[in-house]
Amino acid sequence: MSDWTSLWYVWLILLLVFLLLLCGVSVSCVKFCCRKKRLPVEPFPRHPCDLTVIGIDSDSTAHSTVT
């Protein structure tokens, strides 16, 4: 078995993984802090809409074709 301290590439991989984790944590913290400071923006403006309701009784032909 070889000594772990002589395997430089293992330490390099561990260092790269640690740096990636550190960058991910710092980026997520920055995004979280920036999201808190912005004012809430409504994604879609509200527009008045028309709603049409058509009543169908049980004797109509439309009701019998649907059922």
N, CA, C and O atoms as a Maestro MAE file, in Angstrom:
{
 s_m_m2io_version
 :::
 2.0.0
}

f_m_ct {
 s_m_title
 :::
 protein
 m_atom[268] {
  # First column is atom index #
  i_m_mmod_type
  r_m_x_coord
  r_m_y_coord
  r_m_z_coord
  i_m_residue_number
  s_m_chain_name
  s_m_pdb_residue_name
  s_m_pdb_atom_name
  i_m_atomic_number
  :::
  1 25 0.848 -1.185 0.000 1 A "MET " " N  " 7
  2 3 0.000 0.000 0.000 1 A "MET " " CA " 6
  3 2 0.892 1.247 0.000 1 A "MET " " C  " 6
  4 15 1.899 1.313 0.705 1 A "MET " " O  " 8
  5 25 0.498 2.214 -0.797 2 A "SER " " N  " 7
  6 3 1.282 3.442 -0.857 2 A "SER " " CA " 6
  7 2 0.789 4.424 0.201 2 A "SER " " C  " 6
  8 15 -0.346 4.353 0.672 2 A "SER " " O  " 8
  9 25 1.665 5.322 0.547 3 A "ASP " " N  " 7
  10 3 1.359 6.324 1.570 3 A "ASP " " CA " 6
  11 2 0.456 7.405 0.969 3 A "ASP " " C  " 6
  12 15 0.689 7.855 -0.153 3 A "ASP " " O  " 8
  13 25 -0.596 7.832 1.731 4 A "TRP " " N  " 7
  14 3 -1.553 8.812 1.231 4 A "TRP " " CA " 6
  15 2 -0.922 10.182 1.011 4 A "TRP " " C  " 6
  16 15 -1.385 10.937 0.156 4 A "TRP " " O  " 8
  17 25 0.115 10.518 1.754 5 A "THR " " N  " 7
  18 3 0.726 11.837 1.590 5 A "THR " " CA " 6
  19 2 1.550 11.926 0.315 5 A "THR " " C  " 6
  20 15 1.817 13.030 -0.158 5 A "THR " " O  " 8
  21 25 1.949 10.827 -0.241 6 A "SER " " N  " 7
  22 3 2.735 10.872 -1.474 6 A "SER " " CA " 6
  23 2 1.840 10.919 -2.713 6 A "SER " " C  " 6
  24 15 2.333 11.142 -3.819 6 A "SER " " O  " 8
  25 25 0.559 10.715 -2.547 7 A "LEU " " N  " 7
  26 3 -0.352 10.774 -3.688 7 A "LEU " " CA " 6
  27 2 -0.836 12.214 -3.871 7 A "LEU " " C  " 6
  28 15 -1.874 12.598 -3.331 7 A "LEU " " O  " 8
  29 25 -0.089 12.997 -4.625 8 A "TRP " " N  " 7
  30 3 -0.383 14.409 -4.786 8 A "TRP " " CA " 6
  31 2 -1.696 14.646 -5.521 8 A "TRP " " C  " 6
  32 15 -2.377 15.640 -5.268 8 A "TRP " " O  " 8
  33 25 -2.054 13.749 -6.420 9 A "TYR " " N  " 7
  34 3 -3.275 13.955 -7.190 9 A "TYR " " CA " 6
  35 2 -4.527 13.764 -6.325 9 A "TYR " " C  " 6
  36 15 -5.569 14.349 -6.621 9 A "TYR " " O  " 8
  37 25 -4.441 12.965 -5.276 10 A "VAL " " N  " 7
  38 3 -5.563 12.822 -4.366 10 A "VAL " " CA " 6
  39 2 -5.801 14.140 -3.626 10 A "VAL " " C  " 6
  40 15 -6.942 14.578 -3.474 10 A "VAL " " O  " 8
  41 25 -4.727 14.759 -3.173 11 A "TRP " " N  " 7
  42 3 -4.849 16.049 -2.493 11 A "TRP " " CA " 6
  43 2 -5.344 17.131 -3.447 11 A "TRP " " C  " 6
  44 15 -6.089 18.023 -3.042 11 A "TRP " " O  " 8
  45 25 -4.935 17.057 -4.702 12 A "LEU " " N  " 7
  46 3 -5.400 18.025 -5.694 12 A "LEU " " CA " 6
  47 2 -6.903 17.870 -5.938 12 A "LEU " " C  " 6
  48 15 -7.618 18.867 -6.039 12 A "LEU " " O  " 8
  49 25 -7.378 16.646 -6.030 13 A "ILE " " N  " 7
  50 3 -8.806 16.400 -6.216 13 A "ILE " " CA " 6
  51 2 -9.593 16.875 -4.995 13 A "ILE " " C  " 6
  52 15 -10.647 17.494 -5.135 13 A "ILE " " O  " 8
  53 25 -9.082 16.587 -3.808 14 A "LEU " " N  " 7
  54 3 -9.752 17.039 -2.595 14 A "LEU " " CA " 6
  55 2 -9.799 18.568 -2.516 14 A "LEU " " C  " 6
  56 15 -10.803 19.140 -2.094 14 A "LEU " " O  " 8
  57 25 -8.720 19.218 -2.921 15 A "LEU " " N  " 7
  58 3 -8.685 20.677 -2.932 15 A "LEU " " CA " 6
  59 2 -9.692 21.248 -3.922 15 A "LEU " " C  " 6
  60 15 -10.377 22.224 -3.619 15 A "LEU " " O  " 8
  61 25 -9.783 20.646 -5.101 16 A "LEU " " N  " 7
  62 3 -10.749 21.114 -6.098 16 A "LEU " " CA " 6
  63 2 -12.193 20.923 -5.617 16 A "LEU " " C  " 6
  64 15 -13.033 21.797 -5.828 16 A "LEU " " O  " 8
  65 25 -12.479 19.808 -4.984 17 A "VAL " " N  " 7
  66 3 -13.822 19.571 -4.452 17 A "VAL " " CA " 6
  67 2 -14.141 20.585 -3.358 17 A "VAL " " C  " 6
  68 15 -15.251 21.116 -3.309 17 A "VAL " " O  " 8
  69 25 -13.186 20.851 -2.493 18 A "PHE " " N  " 7
  70 3 -13.392 21.835 -1.437 18 A "PHE " " CA " 6
  71 2 -13.627 23.232 -2.012 18 A "PHE " " C  " 6
  72 15 -14.489 23.963 -1.525 18 A "PHE " " O  " 8
  73 25 -12.872 23.605 -3.037 19 A "LEU " " N  " 7
  74 3 -13.056 24.921 -3.653 19 A "LEU " " CA " 6
  75 2 -14.409 25.028 -4.352 19 A "LEU " " C  " 6
  76 15 -15.046 26.080 -4.304 19 A "LEU " " O  " 8
  77 25 -14.850 23.962 -4.995 20 A "LEU " " N  " 7
  78 3 -16.164 23.981 -5.632 20 A "LEU " " CA " 6
  79 2 -17.282 24.127 -4.600 20 A "LEU " " C  " 6
  80 15 -18.232 24.880 -4.812 20 A "LEU " " O  " 8
  81 25 -17.169 23.413 -3.494 21 A "LEU " " N  " 7
  82 3 -18.165 23.540 -2.434 21 A "LEU " " CA " 6
  83 2 -18.170 24.950 -1.841 21 A "LEU " " C  " 6
  84 15 -19.229 25.520 -1.581 21 A "LEU " " O  " 8
  85 25 -16.981 25.500 -1.633 22 A "LEU " " N  " 7
  86 3 -16.873 26.846 -1.088 22 A "LEU " " CA " 6
  87 2 -17.482 27.877 -2.040 22 A "LEU " " C  " 6
  88 15 -18.179 28.790 -1.598 22 A "LEU " " O  " 8
  89 25 -17.225 27.737 -3.327 23 A "CYS " " N  " 7
  90 3 -17.801 28.664 -4.308 23 A "CYS " " CA " 6
  91 2 -19.322 28.525 -4.354 23 A "CYS " " C  " 6
  92 15 -20.029 29.528 -4.441 23 A "CYS " " O  " 8
  93 25 -19.826 27.309 -4.297 24 A "GLY " " N  " 7
  94 3 -21.267 27.101 -4.319 24 A "GLY " " CA " 6
  95 2 -21.958 27.706 -3.115 24 A "GLY " " C  " 6
  96 15 -23.020 28.314 -3.248 24 A "GLY " " O  " 8
  97 25 -21.370 27.547 -1.948 25 A "VAL " " N  " 7
  98 3 -21.959 28.108 -0.730 25 A "VAL " " CA " 6
  99 2 -21.913 29.632 -0.770 25 A "VAL " " C  " 6
  100 15 -22.880 30.290 -0.387 25 A "VAL " " O  " 8
  101 25 -20.813 30.191 -1.223 26 A "SER " " N  " 7
  102 3 -20.709 31.650 -1.255 26 A "SER " " CA " 6
  103 2 -21.652 32.256 -2.293 26 A "SER " " C  " 6
  104 15 -22.237 33.310 -2.040 26 A "SER " " O  " 8
  105 25 -21.813 31.626 -3.439 27 A "VAL " " N  " 7
  106 3 -22.731 32.138 -4.462 27 A "VAL " " CA " 6
  107 2 -24.169 32.058 -3.972 27 A "VAL " " C  " 6
  108 15 -24.952 32.981 -4.200 27 A "VAL " " O  " 8
  109 25 -24.526 30.970 -3.302 28 A "SER " " N  " 7
  110 3 -25.895 30.858 -2.800 28 A "SER " " CA " 6
  111 2 -26.160 31.888 -1.701 28 A "SER " " C  " 6
  112 15 -27.269 32.416 -1.607 28 A "SER " " O  " 8
  113 25 -25.170 32.177 -0.880 29 A "CYS " " N  " 7
  114 3 -25.346 33.214 0.151 29 A "CYS " " CA " 6
  115 2 -25.516 34.590 -0.477 29 A "CYS " " C  " 6
  116 15 -26.349 35.373 -0.019 29 A "CYS " " O  " 8
  117 25 -24.748 34.902 -1.512 30 A "VAL " " N  " 7
  118 3 -24.863 36.193 -2.183 30 A "VAL " " CA " 6
  119 2 -26.228 36.318 -2.846 30 A "VAL " " C  " 6
  120 15 -26.858 37.373 -2.767 30 A "VAL " " O  " 8
  121 25 -26.696 35.248 -3.503 31 A "LYS " " N  " 7
  122 3 -28.012 35.299 -4.132 31 A "LYS " " CA " 6
  123 2 -29.112 35.465 -3.095 31 A "LYS " " C  " 6
  124 15 -30.084 36.181 -3.333 31 A "LYS " " O  " 8
  125 25 -28.969 34.811 -1.945 32 A "PHE " " N  " 7
  126 3 -29.970 34.939 -0.880 32 A "PHE " " CA " 6
  127 2 -30.006 36.357 -0.332 32 A "PHE " " C  " 6
  128 15 -31.084 36.899 -0.089 32 A "PHE " " O  " 8
  129 25 -28.844 36.959 -0.137 33 A "CYS " " N  " 7
  130 3 -28.794 38.331 0.384 33 A "CYS " " CA " 6
  131 2 -29.345 39.328 -0.627 33 A "CYS " " C  " 6
  132 15 -30.031 40.272 -0.236 33 A "CYS " " O  " 8
  133 25 -29.069 39.148 -1.901 34 A "CYS " " N  " 7
  134 3 -29.572 40.062 -2.926 34 A "CYS " " CA " 6
  135 2 -31.073 39.915 -3.095 34 A "CYS " " C  " 6
  136 15 -31.752 40.901 -3.383 34 A "CYS " " O  " 8
  137 25 -31.609 38.719 -2.925 35 A "ARG " " N  " 7
  138 3 -33.043 38.508 -3.066 35 A "ARG " " CA " 6
  139 2 -33.801 39.179 -1.933 35 A "ARG " " C  " 6
  140 15 -34.918 39.652 -2.144 35 A "ARG " " O  " 8
  141 25 -33.228 39.234 -0.742 36 A "LYS " " N  " 7
  142 3 -33.895 39.861 0.402 36 A "LYS " " CA " 6
  143 2 -34.010 41.371 0.224 36 A "LYS " " C  " 6
  144 15 -34.981 41.966 0.693 36 A "LYS " " O  " 8
  145 25 -33.041 42.009 -0.443 37 A "LYS " " N  " 7
  146 3 -33.012 43.459 -0.535 37 A "LYS " " CA " 6
  147 2 -33.929 44.002 -1.620 37 A "LYS " " C  " 6
  148 15 -34.322 45.167 -1.552 37 A "LYS " " O  " 8
  149 25 -34.285 43.196 -2.625 38 A "ARG " " N  " 7
  150 3 -35.144 43.674 -3.697 38 A "ARG " " CA " 6
  151 2 -36.590 43.761 -3.244 38 A "ARG " " C  " 6
  152 15 -37.035 43.007 -2.378 38 A "ARG " " O  " 8
  153 25 -37.313 44.694 -3.846 39 A "LEU " " N  " 7
  154 3 -38.727 44.818 -3.555 39 A "LEU " " CA " 6
  155 2 -39.481 43.716 -4.290 39 A "LEU " " C  " 6
  156 15 -39.093 43.326 -5.392 39 A "LEU " " O  " 8
  157 25 -40.542 43.220 -3.694 40 A "PRO " " N  " 7
  158 3 -41.305 42.180 -4.388 40 A "PRO " " CA " 6
  159 2 -41.986 42.752 -5.633 40 A "PRO " " C  " 6
  160 15 -42.687 43.761 -5.562 40 A "PRO " " O  " 8
  161 25 -41.772 42.098 -6.757 41 A "VAL " " N  " 7
  162 3 -42.324 42.542 -8.025 41 A "VAL " " CA " 6
  163 2 -43.387 41.539 -8.446 41 A "VAL " " C  " 6
  164 15 -43.175 40.328 -8.378 41 A "VAL " " O  " 8
  165 25 -44.520 42.047 -8.876 42 A "GLU " " N  " 7
  166 3 -45.581 41.170 -9.336 42 A "GLU " " CA " 6
  167 2 -45.208 40.628 -10.713 42 A "GLU " " C  " 6
  168 15 -44.944 41.420 -11.618 42 A "GLU " " O  " 8
  169 25 -45.178 39.299 -10.907 43 A "PRO " " N  " 7
  170 3 -44.697 38.745 -12.168 43 A "PRO " " CA " 6
  171 2 -45.599 39.077 -13.354 43 A "PRO " " C  " 6
  172 15 -45.096 39.322 -14.451 43 A "PRO " " O  " 8
  173 25 -46.911 39.092 -13.163 44 A "PHE " " N  " 7
  174 3 -47.828 39.403 -14.247 44 A "PHE " " CA " 6
  175 2 -48.776 40.501 -13.773 44 A "PHE " " C  " 6
  176 15 -49.360 40.387 -12.696 44 A "PHE " " O  " 8
  177 25 -48.934 41.552 -14.557 45 A "PRO " " N  " 7
  178 3 -49.863 42.599 -14.149 45 A "PRO " " CA " 6
  179 2 -51.294 42.079 -14.232 45 A "PRO " " C  " 6
  180 15 -51.625 41.269 -15.098 45 A "PRO " " O  " 8
  181 25 -52.128 42.553 -13.329 46 A "ARG " " N  " 7
  182 3 -53.514 42.097 -13.295 46 A "ARG " " CA " 6
  183 2 -54.342 42.863 -14.327 46 A "ARG " " C  " 6
  184 15 -54.310 44.092 -14.381 46 A "ARG " " O  " 8
  185 25 -55.071 42.123 -15.131 47 A "HIS " " N  " 7
  186 3 -55.969 42.713 -16.111 47 A "HIS " " CA " 6
  187 2 -57.386 42.233 -15.801 47 A "HIS " " C  " 6
  188 15 -57.583 41.084 -15.407 47 A "HIS " " O  " 8
  189 25 -58.360 43.104 -15.979 48 A "PRO " " N  " 7
  190 3 -59.731 42.634 -15.781 48 A "PRO " " CA " 6
  191 2 -60.089 41.627 -16.878 48 A "PRO " " C  " 6
  192 15 -59.717 41.795 -18.039 48 A "PRO " " O  " 8
  193 25 -60.796 40.610 -16.497 49 A "CYS " " N  " 7
  194 3 -61.162 39.591 -17.475 49 A "CYS " " CA " 6
  195 2 -62.671 39.391 -17.457 49 A "CYS " " C  " 6
  196 15 -63.338 39.632 -16.451 49 A "CYS " " O  " 8
  197 25 -63.185 38.948 -18.588 50 A "ASP " " N  " 7
  198 3 -64.610 38.666 -18.717 50 A "ASP " " CA " 6
  199 2 -64.838 37.183 -18.502 50 A "ASP " " C  " 6
  200 15 -64.039 36.354 -18.938 50 A "ASP " " O  " 8
  201 25 -65.912 36.857 -17.841 51 A "LEU " " N  " 7
  202 3 -66.263 35.479 -17.583 51 A "LEU " " CA " 6
  203 2 -67.675 35.245 -18.090 51 A "LEU " " C  " 6
  204 15 -68.609 35.952 -17.710 51 A "LEU " " O  " 8
  205 25 -67.822 34.251 -18.946 52 A "THR " " N  " 7
  206 3 -69.120 33.932 -19.507 52 A "THR " " CA " 6
  207 2 -69.560 32.585 -18.966 52 A "THR " " C  " 6
  208 15 -68.814 31.608 -19.033 52 A "THR " " O  " 8
  209 25 -70.761 32.533 -18.436 53 A "VAL " " N  " 7
  210 3 -71.316 31.294 -17.909 53 A "VAL " " CA " 6
  211 2 -72.545 30.937 -18.720 53 A "VAL " " C  " 6
  212 15 -73.462 31.743 -18.876 53 A "VAL " " O  " 8
  213 25 -72.549 29.725 -19.229 54 A "ILE " " N  " 7
  214 3 -73.689 29.260 -20.009 54 A "ILE " " CA " 6
  215 2 -74.343 28.138 -19.236 54 A "ILE " " C  " 6
  216 15 -73.712 27.120 -18.951 54 A "ILE " " O  " 8
  217 25 -75.581 28.314 -18.901 55 A "GLY " " N  " 7
  218 3 -76.312 27.294 -18.172 55 A "GLY " " CA " 6
  219 2 -76.920 26.272 -19.121 55 A "GLY " " C  " 6
  220 15 -77.535 26.639 -20.122 55 A "GLY " " O  " 8
  221 25 -76.749 24.993 -18.810 56 A "ILE " " N  " 7
  222 3 -77.311 23.918 -19.630 56 A "ILE " " CA " 6
  223 2 -78.187 23.067 -18.725 56 A "ILE " " C  " 6
  224 15 -77.726 22.537 -17.714 56 A "ILE " " O  " 8
  225 25 -79.422 22.945 -19.087 57 A "ASP " " N  " 7
  226 3 -80.296 22.091 -18.290 57 A "ASP " " CA " 6
  227 2 -80.254 20.666 -18.823 57 A "ASP " " C  " 6
  228 15 -79.654 20.410 -19.867 57 A "ASP " " O  " 8
  229 25 -80.864 19.775 -18.139 58 A "SER " " N  " 7
  230 3 -80.760 18.356 -18.495 58 A "SER " " CA " 6
  231 2 -81.561 17.996 -19.742 58 A "SER " " C  " 6
  232 15 -81.368 16.910 -20.289 58 A "SER " " O  " 8
  233 25 -82.447 18.865 -20.207 59 A "ASP " " N  " 7
  234 3 -83.257 18.563 -21.380 59 A "ASP " " CA " 6
  235 2 -82.646 19.059 -22.680 59 A "ASP " " C  " 6
  236 15 -83.181 18.775 -23.751 59 A "ASP " " O  " 8
  237 25 -81.544 19.791 -22.618 60 A "SER " " N  " 7
  238 3 -80.979 20.353 -23.840 60 A "SER " " CA " 6
  239 2 -80.215 19.291 -24.626 60 A "SER " " C  " 6
  240 15 -79.792 18.276 -24.073 60 A "SER " " O  " 8
  241 25 -80.045 19.541 -25.925 61 A "THR " " N  " 7
  242 3 -79.336 18.586 -26.790 61 A "THR " " CA " 6
  243 2 -77.843 18.600 -26.489 61 A "THR " " C  " 6
  244 15 -77.183 17.574 -26.656 61 A "THR " " O  " 8
  245 25 -77.290 19.726 -26.052 62 A "ALA " " N  " 7
  246 3 -75.862 19.789 -25.743 62 A "ALA " " CA " 6
  247 2 -75.538 18.890 -24.565 62 A "ALA " " C  " 6
  248 15 -74.493 18.240 -24.549 62 A "ALA " " O  " 8
  249 25 -76.428 18.846 -23.573 63 A "HIS " " N  " 7
  250 3 -76.191 18.002 -22.409 63 A "HIS " " CA " 6
  251 2 -76.274 16.525 -22.788 63 A "HIS " " C  " 6
  252 15 -75.493 15.723 -22.275 63 A "HIS " " O  " 8
  253 25 -77.155 16.159 -23.630 64 A "SER " " N  " 7
  254 3 -77.296 14.749 -23.991 64 A "SER " " CA " 6
  255 2 -76.148 14.286 -24.871 64 A "SER " " C  " 6
  256 15 -75.782 13.112 -24.817 64 A "SER " " O  " 8
  257 25 -75.561 15.172 -25.687 65 A "THR " " N  " 7
  258 3 -74.414 14.744 -26.501 65 A "THR " " CA " 6
  259 2 -73.162 14.647 -25.660 65 A "THR " " C  " 6
  260 15 -72.301 13.815 -25.947 65 A "THR " " O  " 8
  261 25 -73.027 15.468 -24.628 66 A "VAL " " N  " 7
  262 3 -71.845 15.403 -23.767 66 A "VAL " " CA " 6
  263 2 -71.883 14.144 -22.906 66 A "VAL " " C  " 6
  264 15 -70.869 13.462 -22.756 66 A "VAL " " O  " 8
  265 25 -73.047 13.837 -22.340 67 A "THR " " N  " 7
  266 3 -73.140 12.670 -21.471 67 A "THR " " CA " 6
  267 2 -73.278 11.431 -22.304 67 A "THR " " C  " 6
  268 15 -73.372 10.330 -21.761 67 A "THR " " O  " 8
  :::
 }
 m_bond[267] {
  # First column is bond index #
  i_m_from
  i_m_to
  i_m_order
  :::
  1 1 2 1
  2 2 3 1
  3 3 4 2
  4 3 5 1
  5 5 6 1
  6 6 7 1
  7 7 8 2
  8 7 9 1
  9 9 10 1
  10 10 11 1
  11 11 12 2
  12 11 13 1
  13 13 14 1
  14 14 15 1
  15 15 16 2
  16 15 17 1
  17 17 18 1
  18 18 19 1
  19 19 20 2
  20 19 21 1
  21 21 22 1
  22 22 23 1
  23 23 24 2
  24 23 25 1
  25 25 26 1
  26 26 27 1
  27 27 28 2
  28 27 29 1
  29 29 30 1
  30 30 31 1
  31 31 32 2
  32 31 33 1
  33 33 34 1
  34 34 35 1
  35 35 36 2
  36 35 37 1
  37 37 38 1
  38 38 39 1
  39 39 40 2
  40 39 41 1
  41 41 42 1
  42 42 43 1
  43 43 44 2
  44 43 45 1
  45 45 46 1
  46 46 47 1
  47 47 48 2
  48 47 49 1
  49 49 50 1
  50 50 51 1
  51 51 52 2
  52 51 53 1
  53 53 54 1
  54 54 55 1
  55 55 56 2
  56 55 57 1
  57 57 58 1
  58 58 59 1
  59 59 60 2
  60 59 61 1
  61 61 62 1
  62 62 63 1
  63 63 64 2
  64 63 65 1
  65 65 66 1
  66 66 67 1
  67 67 68 2
  68 67 69 1
  69 69 70 1
  70 70 71 1
  71 71 72 2
  72 71 73 1
  73 73 74 1
  74 74 75 1
  75 75 76 2
  76 75 77 1
  77 77 78 1
  78 78 79 1
  79 79 80 2
  80 79 81 1
  81 81 82 1
  82 82 83 1
  83 83 84 2
  84 83 85 1
  85 85 86 1
  86 86 87 1
  87 87 88 2
  88 87 89 1
  89 89 90 1
  90 90 91 1
  91 91 92 2
  92 91 93 1
  93 93 94 1
  94 94 95 1
  95 95 96 2
  96 95 97 1
  97 97 98 1
  98 98 99 1
  99 99 100 2
  100 99 101 1
  101 101 102 1
  102 102 103 1
  103 103 104 2
  104 103 105 1
  105 105 106 1
  106 106 107 1
  107 107 108 2
  108 107 109 1
  109 109 110 1
  110 110 111 1
  111 111 112 2
  112 111 113 1
  113 113 114 1
  114 114 115 1
  115 115 116 2
  116 115 117 1
  117 117 118 1
  118 118 119 1
  119 119 120 2
  120 119 121 1
  121 121 122 1
  122 122 123 1
  123 123 124 2
  124 123 125 1
  125 125 126 1
  126 126 127 1
  127 127 128 2
  128 127 129 1
  129 129 130 1
  130 130 131 1
  131 131 132 2
  132 131 133 1
  133 133 134 1
  134 134 135 1
  135 135 136 2
  136 135 137 1
  137 137 138 1
  138 138 139 1
  139 139 140 2
  140 139 141 1
  141 141 142 1
  142 142 143 1
  143 143 144 2
  144 143 145 1
  145 145 146 1
  146 146 147 1
  147 147 148 2
  148 147 149 1
  149 149 150 1
  150 150 151 1
  151 151 152 2
  152 151 153 1
  153 153 154 1
  154 154 155 1
  155 155 156 2
  156 155 157 1
  157 157 158 1
  158 158 159 1
  159 159 160 2
  160 159 161 1
  161 161 162 1
  162 162 163 1
  163 163 164 2
  164 163 165 1
  165 165 166 1
  166 166 167 1
  167 167 168 2
  168 167 169 1
  169 169 170 1
  170 170 171 1
  171 171 172 2
  172 171 173 1
  173 173 174 1
  174 174 175 1
  175 175 176 2
  176 175 177 1
  177 177 178 1
  178 178 179 1
  179 179 180 2
  180 179 181 1
  181 181 182 1
  182 182 183 1
  183 183 184 2
  184 183 185 1
  185 185 186 1
  186 186 187 1
  187 187 188 2
  188 187 189 1
  189 189 190 1
  190 190 191 1
  191 191 192 2
  192 191 193 1
  193 193 194 1
  194 194 195 1
  195 195 196 2
  196 195 197 1
  197 197 198 1
  198 198 199 1
  199 199 200 2
  200 199 201 1
  201 201 202 1
  202 202 203 1
  203 203 204 2
  204 203 205 1
  205 205 206 1
  206 206 207 1
  207 207 208 2
  208 207 209 1
  209 209 210 1
  210 210 211 1
  211 211 212 2
  212 211 213 1
  213 213 214 1
  214 214 215 1
  215 215 216 2
  216 215 217 1
  217 217 218 1
  218 218 219 1
  219 219 220 2
  220 219 221 1
  221 221 222 1
  222 222 223 1
  223 223 224 2
  224 223 225 1
  225 225 226 1
  226 226 227 1
  227 227 228 2
  228 227 229 1
  229 229 230 1
  230 230 231 1
  231 231 232 2
  232 231 233 1
  233 233 234 1
  234 234 235 1
  235 235 236 2
  236 235 237 1
  237 237 238 1
  238 238 239 1
  239 239 240 2
  240 239 241 1
  241 241 242 1
  242 242 243 1
  243 243 244 2
  244 243 245 1
  245 245 246 1
  246 246 247 1
  247 247 248 2
  248 247 249 1
  249 249 250 1
  250 250 251 1
  251 251 252 2
  252 251 253 1
  253 253 254 1
  254 254 255 1
  255 255 256 2
  256 255 257 1
  257 257 258 1
  258 258 259 1
  259 259 260 2
  260 259 261 1
  261 261 262 1
  262 262 263 1
  263 263 264 2
  264 263 265 1
  265 265 266 1
  266 266 267 1
  267 267 268 2
  :::
 }
}
